[in-house]
């Protein structure tokens, strides 16, 4: 294959991630062309993600472009990739993970914060749980790319906003605030990870293989195993984080007042599936309650 056509969303973050992949391929002597593809997730910004259809909105059109032959591969934030994948596609590379933590961008003392912006049900529930000592604080919906969200923070529409630390690093942004600990704010499954999805051919697999980081691939596969067992997608506030075989997973109520957590050491993906099944059983009431509220039942 003389040139690999790589598809991406048009945001600065998506382009930064795709350019990283292209640069790594160039080091291997592989030529690339980048094609920007607009997704429904980029166009629908007036609703929370779970109301608009979930993170899959950012992936489906790129999947279709690969299957239609318009591009050969696509670069994604791995946390956006749904568990169920179309036939004919393969996860061909998982890059070494950037810091997976959440970051609270804030200029003022926390006792002066009344409105924190996020579009994530997980982050909302974790914020409500952790900052319950601030009764005047509430969490408001916030969509848009990084620049848009930071502009809204600067304009005073929010007192603080939650971002992925990895996104700030990839864009070279220095923002006032602090990292949220993974113990209190368990990250979303696969957060901080760039992944490449390609057409399932031996040639493309071979081209992307040198980019794959085996430890990150294992850790993120373990997180996805837990996520797959839990189900619920973006309808259930859940965090799953694995590092070097140590795994931490939790499910929260939408208001953050209740949670269920499982943690341990694993050495196989099947053990991660077992962690997911245990958590799903123990948190069955929380999962059912969240689904009823979010789906309006």
Secondary structure, 3 states (H helix, E strand, C coil): CCEEEEEECCCHHHHHHHHHHHHHHHHCCCEEEEEECCCHHHHCCCCCHHHHCCHHHHCHHHHHHHHCCCCCEEEEEHHHCCCCCCCCEEEEEECCCCCCCEEEEECCCHHHCCEEECCCHHHHHHHHHHCCCCCCCEEECCCCCHHHHHHHHHCCCCCEEEEEHHHHHHHCCCCCEEECCCCCCCCCCCCCCEEEEEECCHHHHHHHHCCCCHHHHHHHHHHHHHHHHHCCHHHCCEEEEEECCEEEEEEECCCCCCEEEEEEECCCHHHHHHHHHHHHHHCHHHHHHHHHHHCCC
